[in-house]
Structures are given as C-alpha cells and as structure tokens.
C-alpha cells in the first residue's frame, strides 16, 4: 500500500506511520460512510478552532498551533471556524478590525482561513473550511448567500487540488426543527455546491442540518439529489453534557444514518452553552457511540476562553508547545483520546506518496534528489502545484519512463497531478 520511502521510515523509526493524507488518502462517500482511498472508514479525529473573530481564539490561528496539534495531540484533522455575520468589533472596547466576520471584512477573514489550510496541507493532515454561520439562509439578507458562493469559489480555486480539504458550507443553521428549515438549507446548498463543483469536482462537502445541525433525520427524509449529492455528507453536532442532547440526539442520528452519511464537525464535552459541569458518564456513551459508528469528528475547541468546552488555559502560548498545565479539563481529555486513538506519524520525505486515485492506475512516481521519475501506463499530462495552489509547471503528453528535472525550484511540498485519458492520480512530494 505504501511507497518505498514510507516503508523505509517504518524501518528506521519503528512505530511511525505515514502522514494522515498519505495513509487515508482522498475522501469519498460510500453508502452512508465517509471513507478513505482504500474504501475503509476514514476515522478523522481532531480539533475545531474557536471563532477566528474572538479575542480568546484569534492568536491561535497559526501554523505553529496546527503543527503542535498534529505532532503532540496526534490530530489528523483541524477545523477553521470562520465567523460570518457576527460583528464583535461593534463593541467599543474592541478596536481591531479582526473582530468582524466575513460579511464585514472578507479579505481579513479569508487570510486567517488560508493560514490554517496552508499549515494543514504542509503537515499532511485534513482541514475543514467552515462557514461558521447561523443565519446565512435569512431571507432578509440574500447577500449572505452570494458571499458564501464567492468565498467557496475562492477556496475551491485555491485548494481544490488538495484532497486534504473539506468544505463545510453551513455550520449551524438557526432555523427550526422542521421541513421548512431544511428546505431553506437545501435551497442554499443547491447554490453553493455547484459553485464549488465548477472548480473542484470531487472533494468532500459537508452540509448543515436543521436546528443548529442537530435534526439530521429531517434532512435524511429529503436529501440532496443528483450532482448536488455527490461526495456530500451531512453535519451532526452535539454537546455531551446537555441532557436533552443525551436523551435525543443519538436517536436522531441513528435514524438518519440509515439513509445518509454523517460527519460530526463539531461536538463538545460541556453542556450546549459551552460552559458548565462535564458529565463523564454521558460523555463516554456519546464518544463510544461515535467510535462504534466510525464517525469522523472535530471537537470544540481551541481557545483560552473561561468555559468548560475550551481546551486551553490563559497561560497557553499562541505558538503551541503546551505543557499539561496549559490545558483545561476538556483539553486534557481530548489530547489523551487523540494520542490513544490516532497513531503517531511522520511526514513522508520526498518519496512521491500517492494521496488520491480517482480511478485505478498502474502509473507510479519516484523523486530522487531533484529528478522526478515517472513510470506511466499511458500518455499523461502533469501539473506541478505549489502549496499556494499555483500551478508552477505543466507538462503535456508525457510518455512512459519519463524523467522530469525540478532543478531550480524552491524547496517545499508540491502536489503532482497526473491526468491521462483513463485515470487521474495525485502525489505529494517534498523537494529538499
């Protein structure tokens, strides 16, 4: 399954595995399950950043924190929760433009998201681009839907080549627990999904569900159809110490999972308010249920807010490298779970590891120094793509046993995308 370079790393370092993107590969939906390239449940487990526009969270939106979560916590997923319609900058005590959501400051918010996405791609883990909104379907604010189309078109254009990237197009719709709410969400999704697919034909898309992404059974009764349903999973959120969630939400999800795939893009140990006593009995039931159902998840949250759902103390550095004393109760519990369930891993160093294969192909690739050695089973075109999303070089009609020189290119991680008549395959290389 793995290339020679990964096998060599295993020999040299014993317990280290390939980076998550090299191991799990491109995500897809199979029946009611989100799976990796080998058709097995993806089992993504990681952390959600807190609202980027919050003063308790914004400083943690950087590559050092993403690296620390991947290396020390063993997270294979991070979620970039970008505020949309909230204007926390209207508080006279907060003067920074950074406290305004995308609706008020699109460029600043998008740049914050890109910082997290770039870091996740470089580290070889998955990343959710989260339109962190409650009211995008507000009929009095139709411009919000237009802004969502704009934002996700930008994100797909820049990152659609990378199978690490997941689009969460509506975090928690605030409409009611009824068919009317779902119809509004569905109508919105039918505008945003085609905009993404016009640029990125196959990365996973997550769609929010009624009543703050809790009433998933309503969506299951009338799911998206046609092209809008391709590689789409539905968002399910819960807070384990909230009694009503504990008594009802697993039942909603179990019903929904008979028809549609779910993805737990946000859940917390605390009550739904984000604060209060953690009920570990309920937490264990919820967590074991997620593992039994092979649900991928991102836990809430990375911030130093004084509440029980927060993972960090105010002493926690904005650059990672946290001691145990820097973690709050939720942070300690989540770090221990992630370190237990997700393997320690090491990024592949230059071996040309396959990260996606949309169709079966016997083509292979090997990087030796600055020479890219290709063994193609048919004529193919090749794009060399930088982490920024820029196509650095394109090659047409390459033939079998071709050698391509990368001499003179800046060091770093690149995506190599091979496209032939009958197959498409992508590789990650580390040019050193």
N, C-alpha and C positions, 0 to 999 in steps of 0.2 A: 504493500500500500504506500509506503513512504519511499522517497528517493534516497540515493546512497548517502547524501550529506546528513539526512536525519538519522539514518542507521548509524553513521559514524558518531554523531553526537550521543546517541544512546550508549554506544560502546565506551566513549570517553567519559561521559558524565553519569552513567548508571541510570538513575531514576528520571532524568529529564525527558519530557515529551516534546514533540513539535509544538510550535505556537498554535493557538486555537484555530486560526484561519487555515493553517496548513493541515491540521488534523481533521477538523469538521468540514471545511470547505464551503462551497456555495449553498445557501439555504433554499429550500423549496417546501411546498405544501404537498403532502401525500395523504390523501384521505382527510382525516381530521387531525393530522400531526404535522408539526414543523420538523423537518428532517435536514440532515447534512447531505453532503455529496454522496455518501455511501448508502443513503436511504434509511439510516438509523436515526432515532430521535436526537435532535441537535443538543439538548441539555445545556443551553446557555444559562449561566448563572452569574449575576454581577450586581452592580450598584447604579442607582439613579443619582445624578447630580440634583441638588435642590435648585429651585428657581434661580436662573442666572442673574435676575434683577434684584435679588435680595442681598443686603449687605453681609449677611451671615454665610453666604454661599459664593458670591461672585469671585472672591480672591482664590477659590479652589478650582476655578475653571482654567486649568493649565496643564501642560504636558507632563510636568513632574508628578502631579496627582494621578493622572491616568497611568503613568508608569508604575507608581507605587501600588495602586490598586491591582494592577496586573501582576507585578512581581511579588509583593508581600501578601496581598489578600488572595491571590490566585483568581481574581475576577477574569472571566473571559468575555464580559460584556460591560459596557458603560452606556448610560443614557444621558443625553444632553437635553435637559428640560428647559426649553427657551420660552420665556414669558411672551405673551402676545398682546392681549388687550389691556393688561394691567399697567397703570401709570403710578408706580410707587414714588416716582420723582416729584409728584404733586405735593408731597409732604414738605413743608417749608424747611424742615430740619435736614432734608436730604437734597443737596445741591447738584449732585453728579447726574449727568445725562444718562449714566448707566443704569439708573433705576427705572427707566421707561421700557416697556415692552416693544416688540417688533412693530406694532401698529404706529408707534410714535418715533421710533429710531431703528429703522430696518438695518442700516449698514452696521451699526454697533453690535446689535444682537446677532446678526449673521456672522460677524467676525468671531464672536465668542463661540458659536457653534462650530465654526471651522477649526478653531484651536483644538477642541475636543476630538473632532473627527480625524484631523490630521494626526494627532497623537495616537489614536486607537489604530489607525491604519498602519502607522510606523511600528507599533508594538505588536501587531498581529492579532488583535482582539476585535470583537464585534462592537458596533456602536449604533444606538438608536438616535435618529434625528427627530426630536419630539416637539411638535407644535403644541406647546403646553397651554391650552386654551380651554375655557369652559363655555364660551358664548360665541364661537365662530358662526353658528347657524342662526344667530339673531337676525330676524328678517328686517329689522330697522337699521342693520349695519351690513349691507350687502358687500361693501368694500372689503370686509374681512375675508370673504371667500376669494376675492380677487387677489388679495395679498398672499393668501395661502398658496394659490396657484403660482404666483410669482416666486415665492420662497422655495417651494418644492421643485419648480423648474430649474431654479438656480442650483439647488443642491444635487439634483439628478444630473445636471450638465457637468458639474464639477466632480462628482463622486460615483456616478453610475457605473463606472468601470470596475469598482471595487466591491467584491461580494461580501466584505465586512459590513456594508452599510445597510441599515434598516430604516424605513421611513414610517414614523408614527404620525399620521396626518391629523389626528384629533384626539388629544389626551383624555379629557373627561367632559363630554357634552353635558351641560347642566339642565337639559330639558327633562321632562318627566319620564316615568317608567311606563311608557305606553307606545302603541304603534305610531302615533303621530310624531313622537320624538324620533323614533327610528327612521321614519320616512324623511324627516329633515336631514338627519345624519347621512342617510343613504343618498339623498339628492346631492349633498355636498361632496360625498366620496366620489360620486359619478362625474364630478367636475375635476377633482384633484387627481384621481388615479390616471385618467387619460393623459393629463399633463406630464406626469412622471413617466408613464409608459412611452410617450412620444420620444423620450430621451433614453430612458433606462428600461429595457423590455422585461427584465426578469428579477430584480432584487425584491426582497420581501417587503410588503407593505402591511402596516397594522392600522386597523380601523376601529375607532372608539365606538362605544355602545351606550344605550340609554341609561339615564340616571347615574351619571359620573362613572360610566363603564362598569356597571355592576349587573345590569339586567340583560345579560348576554343571551338568555333564552328568547328574548323578543327578536333580536337580530337573527337567531337561528331559524325562526319561523318564516323569515322572508329575507334570505341572504342576498348578497350581491350576485349578479349573474354575468355570463358571457366573459368578455375580455376584462371587465372590472373585477372579476372573481379570481383571476389568475395570480397565483402566489400571494394571496391575501389571507391574513389571519385576523382574528377579532380580539379586541383588547378586553381583558378582565382585570379589575383592580379590587383589592380588599385590604382591610386593616384587622389584623388577627385578634386584637383585644377588644374589638367592638362587638357587643353581644348580638346585635341584630345581624351583623355580618356573619358571625359564627353560626347562628341558627339558620340562616337562609342562603348565603351566597354560594356555598359549595353545592347546594341543591340546584341553584340556577345554572351553575357551570356544568354540573354533571348532565343535566338535561341538554344544554347547548352542545356539549361535546359529542353527542350522538349524531350531530349534523354538521358542525363547523369546527375548524381548528381555533384554539385559544392561545393567547400569549399574555402572560402576566407581566406587563411592562411596568407596573408599579404596585408594590404592596409594602405594608409596614408592620412592625411588631406592636405598635401602640394602638390605642383607640383611634377612631377616624379623625378626631380633631388634630392628630399629630402629637398629642400630649396626654399624659395620664399613666396609670399603672399598667405594666405589661403582664398579661395573663399567660403564663408559660404553658399551662395545660391546653388552652385553646391554640396557642402558637404551635405547639407540637403537632396537633391534629391537622391544622392548616398546612404546615410545612411538609409533613409526611404525605399528605394528600397530593400536593404538588409533585413531589418526587415520584409517587406511585403512578401519576398520570403523565409523567415525562413532560411537564410543562416548563418552558423556559421562562426565566424571571429576572427582573431588576428590582432591588429593594430600595426603599426610600429611607434615608437619603444622606448624601454627603454635604453636610453643613455643620456649623457650630452653634445653631440656634438652641436656646434653652428649652428643649422639649424632648420627650422620650423617643420620638421617631428619629431624631438626629443622631448621627454616628460619632460626632466629634465634640470634644471639649473646646473651650475657647483657647486653650493652650496649644491646640493642634496647628502646626505650621502650614501655611498655604502652599508649601512645596513638598508635601508628603513627609516620608521618613518619620512616621508617627510611632511613638512608644505606646505601650499598653495604657499608660496613664493619660494619654491624649484621647482615648476613646471613651465615649459614653456607653451606657448599658447596651443599646442596640448595636453600636459599632463593634463591641467585643463579641457579641453573639454572632453577628453576621460574618465577621472576619474568621472566626473559628469554623463556622459552617462551610464557608467558601474554601478554606485551606484543607478541610477534610474531604470535600466532595470534588473539587476541581484539582487536577494534577498540577504539580509544579512543571513548568515548561521553559523551554529555551528557544529563542528565535532562531530560525534557520540561517546559517551564514553562507549565502552565496550559491546554494545548490540548485536553484531553479525548481522550487517545490510547486507542484500543481495545486492551485487553490480553487479552481472551478472547472467543470467539464459539463457543458450543456448537452452534449451528445458523446457517445463513445468514440474515442480516437486513440490510435496507437502511436501518435506523434509523441516525441519526447524532447527535452531540452536540458542542457547542462552548461553552467557557467564555469569556465576555467580562467581565472585571472580576469582579463578584460575581453576574452573571447567567448561568444555565445555560440555553443554547438547545437545545431538543430538536426533532429532525425525525423523527417516528415514522411507521412504515408501518402501524401498527395500535395500538389502545389497549394501554397497558402500565402495570405497576406499577413503581415505582422506589424503591430503598433507597439512602441516602447513608450510607456506612460509614466510621468513623474508623479510623486505623491500629491502634488498640487492639482493633478488632473490634466495637466498639459500633455499633449502628445508630442514627445521630444523628437521621435523619428518614426517614419513609416517606410515599410518595405513591401514591394509588390511582387507577386508571383515567385516566391522563394521555392526552391526545389529541394529534393531530398539531400541529406548530409551536407547542409549548408553551414558555413561559419560566418558569423557577423561580428565585426570588431566594435567594441564600445569604448575604445581608447579615446581619452579626452573628455569623456562625460563626467560631471560631478559625482562624487561618491554618494551613495544613499540607496534607498529602497525604490525599486521600479516595478511596475506591472508590465508583463509581456503578454500581449493578447494575440493569439493565433486564430485566424479565421480562414477556413477552407470551404469548399463547396458543400461538404457533408458534415462539418463539425466546427465547433468553437471551443477553445480551451484557453485558460489564463494561468499564468505562473507569476509567482513573486520571486524576485531576485534581489540580492543585497550586493551592490557593486562596491568593492572596497579598494 
